[in-house]
Amino acid sequence: MTLPVDLDTDAARLRAVMAEDLAVRGALDDPAWRAAVEEVPRHRFVPGFYLPGEERDGRGLTLWQPVTAALDHGRWLAAAYSDTTLITQFDGEEPDWEQPVERHGGAPTSSSTLPSLVVRMWADADVRKGHSVLEIGTGTGYSTALACERLGSAGVTSIEVDPHRLERAASALHGCGYTPTLGVADGLYGYWPEAPFDRIVAACSFRAVPPALVAQTRPGGKILLTLSGWLYGYARVLLTVAGDGTAEGQLLGGTVSFMSARTHAAPAFGNPAHWAAELPGEARVARHGPERITAATEEAFSLRFLAQSAVPDAQLATVGNALHLVDVVSGSAAALTRDGDGGWQVREGGSVRLWERVERVLDAYDMAGRPGPETFTLCVHDGGQHLRHPSMPCLPLPSP
């Protein structure tokens, strides 16, 4: 293996190439953020990561290949300066980067988010010089470093629920000369010691807006976060906080998703077949098939979030040709199967008719002319949190 003569020189060249590529694609049009991307050495924050292999294993699981400088210096450095999300942790367990091994499947629990999305988040939150900022989800520290480069370390607070992740991030940040305020904390509760903030930006997703974040934002300040749930529907929202402690904002377009805050992760629900066995034998014709919310389209991506708002405690599982909805809170379930004519039939049981609720949302969405996500408003107030649209019924979010 031939190592580069000057790693810093090679890295600086690759950063310039990445910044130019992001600018050409319209993902980096602010000169101040471009300067930060050209300055922050991302490779210092990702000494090891995993990339998906081209093939799956015999069980259909993704084969995750470890990438480090020792294993393949060229691949490691090129990936560090690509617009790619780099997985750094699975199932909450820190890999041994001295002797990394290939992984079969697993749930990613930490990563270095692709640079275009990182700068997009900071830009969408309208972060400016002089702002005090709380970042939720330090991760590798790369996003934190960009904020420090743009704002100065004194204005940046970043919290991370995983102490091992934060220790590695802190080492990388301090090694690069950045000294933000760091803390091991659950993002659900923000970080009171450094509040109030002008901006709060979350690099994880929540089932609903945590009240502590609203309380820790100055009047007129903004919160940018991603809402998600147990159906894995996602929506980004930019909220402006009012002086009376309420907040309101529009959903943002696009197909952005983030890992769930660990305290908001979906619970295990057992074997879908056990739930299906308790359903009544008589089925009805489904007015809408599950592809309305599962297709690989931008509309289905947005629709899944709306459907999720109607059945916030439901989870989705596919077994063979059947699709199951399971609600561990109410004990309700639904199973959808194909009929002989290519349509769908559904059986439902329990106190909540899960698929019927989803169908009502889909009916209202169609009658409203299939509106885009940016036409919806999220309102946060003492009475709860609601998603509103002028032509659709109000959709409540689950309690935080």
N, C-alpha and C positions, 0 to 999 in steps of 0.2 A: 504494500500500500504506500502510495506517495502522498505525503502530507504537504500542505501549502507552505510556502516560504514565509508568508506573512498573513496570518488569519485575519487580523483587523483590517488589512487592506482589501482582502477578498470580500470580507463581510460588508465593508463600506460600499464597494462596487455593487454588490448584490442588493443592498438597501436602496441605492440610487435607481437601479433597474426596477425594483418592486414599486418604488414611489412613482416612477414615470408611468409604469403600467397601470397603477391605480388611478392616476390622473387622467390618462387617456380614456379609461373606461368610465370616467365620471364619478369615481368613488372617492376622490381626494382632490377637491377643488379649492380648499382653504389653504393659502400659503403657510399659515402658522402650523396647521396640522401636518402639512407635507414636510415642513422643516423638522418636526418631531419624528416622523417616520424615518426620515433620512438620517437622524441622529441616534435613535435608540437601537442598541444592538440586540435584536430579538434572539439571536443564537445564545446569548448569555442566560436567557430565561428558559431555554428548552434544551438542557444537556442530554435529555433522552425523551423519546416519545414513541407512540405507536402509529403506524399507518396500516390501512386495510389491505390485505392481499388481493390478488385478482380472482382467486377461487375460494370457495367455501369448503369446509371439511365434510366428512361423510354424514354428519348430522344436520348439515345445512347452516352451521354456525360460521360467522365471519372469522377468518384467520387474521389475527392482528400481528404484524411484524414489528419487532423492536428496532428502533433506529437511534444510533449513537455515533459520536465521532469515531470511537474505537472500532465499531463494526463496519462502518462505511462513511468515511469523512465527507466525500463528495455528496452523497445522498442526504446526509444529515444537514449540511450547510445549505444545499439547494432547497430542501423542504422548509428550513427555518425562514427562508426569504421568499417563500411562495405564499400566495393568498389562499391558505389552507388551514383548517382547524386541525391542531395537533393534539391527539389524545395523550394525556400524561398520567392518568390514573383510572383504574377500573374497580368498581364495587367498594370504593372507599379504602382500598389497600394500596400502599406505596410500592411501586416496583423496585426491585434491586437493580439499579442501572449499571452496577459493576458486572453483573451476570444476568442480563435480561433474557427472558425466554419468550417464545411465541405463545400467543394466547388464543384460545378457542372460545369465541363469544365473550360474554361479559357486558355489564352495563357501565359505560363511561361515566365517571363521577367528577372528573376535572380535566381541563384542557386549556390550550392556548388558542383562543378564538381567532378565526381568520382576520387578518389586519383590516381588510375593507370594512368588515362589520364593526370592529372596534372603533375605528375613526368615525364611522357612520353613527354609532351610538353617541359618542361625545358631541358630534356635530348636531344630531337631532335634538339633543338636550340643550342646545344653544349655550354650551359652556364657553365662557369668555375669561379673559385675564381679569383677575381680581375676585373671581368667584371662589367661595368655599364649597368643596365638592365631597360628597360621600359616595364611594364606590362599594357596592355590595358584591362580593365574590372576587377576591384578589387573584385566585388561580395561580398562574405562574408569575404574575407581577408585570407582565409585558404591557397590558393596558394601563396599569398604574404608572408605569414609567413614562408612557406617552403623555399622560395627564400631568405628571411632574415636569416633564420637559416643556409642556405648553404653558402651565400655570405657575410653576414653581412648587417645590415640595411642601411649603408651609400651607398651601391652600388645599392639600389633598389628604383625605382620610380614606383608608381602605380596610375593609373587614373581611374575614374568611372564617368559616365555621370549622375547617380542618386545620388543626395546629401544625401538622407535618407539612401541609401545603404552604401555610403561611411562613414557616421557618425557612423553607427553600426560597420562597419569593423574597423574603426579607434579605436573605444573603445575596441574592442576585441584585436587588435594588440598591443595597448599600455598596455592593461591589462596583456598581456603575455610578455611584455618587448621588443617588436619590434618597431622600430622607423623609418620606411621608409619615403621617401617623398611621400605625398599623395596630390591629387588634383581632384577637380570636373572639368572634362573636357571631351570633345567629342573625342573619339579615332581616328576619321577621321583626326584630326589635330595634333595628337601626343601631345608632351608636350615640347615646345621650351625652357622654362626656365632651364631645366635640360639636354638638348641636348648638344653634340652628345652622342649617346649610342653605346655600343658594340653589344647589342642584344635588339631586340624588339619582344615581344611575345604577341599575341592577344588572349584573351579568348572570343572573339565574332567574327562574320564573316562579311566580306565586299563583295560588288559586284565586286570590283576591288581593286588593291593595292593603298591605299591613297598616293599621292605624298609626303605629309609631312613626312611620315614614312621613305621613301627613303632618303629625305633630312636631316633627323635627325639621320641617321645611319652613323657611321664612315666608311671610305673606308675599305673594308675587313670584315665589320660587317655583321651580319645576321638578317633577319626578318622572323619570323615564324608566319604565319596566315592562317586562313581558308577563302576560297572564297566561296561565296554562291550567291543565287539570288532568283528571284521570282518564279522559278519552284522548289525551295528547293533542288537544286542540290548542292553538296558540294565537295570541293577538298582542301586538305591542301598543302601548298607550302612553301619550305624553300629557301629564296632568299639570295644571296650574293651581297652586294652593291659594285660597282666599284668606282674608284676615279673620274670618269667623271659623276657621278650621275645616271648612269644606274644600273639596277639590273637584275639578271638572276638566275633561280633555277629550280629544278625538282619538279614535283608533288610527294607527298608521298602517299603510298598505305593506305588501311584501309577504314573504314566506320565511320569516325569521323565527327560529326556535332556540330555546336555551334549556339546559338541564334544570330540573326542578330544585327549589330549595329543599334540603333534605327533610325538613319537618313537614313539607307539603307533598312528599312522594306518595304514590299510590300504594295502598296496603295489599298484601297478598290475599287472594280470594279463593285459592284451592283449585279443584278440578272443574272446568266448565261443564263436563258431562254430569257431575253430581247436581249442579244447579238445573241443567236441562231436564233431568229425570223427574224433577218436582213440578214441571210445567204441565198444564192441562193438555190433553191429547188433541183437542180441536184447534185448528189453525184458521187464520183469516188471511185474505189477500192484502199484502202490504201496499199502501198507496205510493210509497217511495222505497226504492232499493237502497241498500247500504253504500253502494258506489257513490251516492250523492255526497257522502262525507269521507269516503276512503280513497277516491280516485286521486291520481298524482297530478292534480291541477291546482291552480291558484284559487279558483272558486271553491273547490272542495276543502282546501286548507282553511279558508275563512269560515265555510259552513260548519266544519267540525267544531270550531269554537262556539258558534251560535248553538249548535245542537248540545254541546257540553253544558252550556248555561242552563238548558232546560232539564238536563239530567246530570247534575254536578257530581253525584256520587257513583255514577256508572263507569264500568270499565269494559273494554272491548277485547274479545279473543276470538280467533278463528281456529276451528278444529275441523279438518277435512273440508267439506263443502258448506259447512254451517258457520254462521257468525253469531256469537253470543254476546249479550249485554248482561253484566252482573253488577248488582248494587249491594255492597256489603252492609250499608247503613240501614236500608229498609228491608233487606232480604228479598228484593224483587229481582226478576230475571226475564230475559227475552231471548228467543232463538229464531234466526231467520234462515230459511233454506229455499233453494230454487224450486220452482214448480215446473211442470212439464212444458209450459209455454215460454219459458225463459224469464218469467217474472219471479216474484218473491212471495213466500208465505211466512207468517210470523205467529209464534205462540208466545204468550205473555202470562206471567204469574206474579203474585205478590201485591202489595198495597199500591205500588206505583206501576202504571202501564208505561214502561220505559220507551218502547219504540213509538207508541202513540204520541207521547210528548215530543219526541223528535220530529214526527210527521207534522205536528201542529206548527212547529217552528219552520219547517221546510215549506209548508203551505203558505204561511205568512210571508216568508222570504220571496216566494214566487209571486204572490199577489202584489208585493211592494215593488216588483220590477227587478228583482235580484240586485239589490244595492251593494256597492262596494264597502269594504271595511271602514274607509275614511268618512263614510256618512253616518257612522254610529258615534254616540257620545257616551262616555262613562262618567257617572255622577257619584261622588263619594260624600256622604253626609251622615248625620247621627242615626238616621233610620236605616242605614245599610248602604249597599252599593248596587247600582242599577245600570244596565246597558239600555240606551234609549235610541229610538229611531222614529222619525215623524210618521212613518207608515207601517210600523210594526208594534205589537205589544211589547211592554217593558219586560226585560229579562233580568232577574236578580242574580247577583253573584253569590257564591256560598260565603258563609261567615269566615273571616280570616282566622 
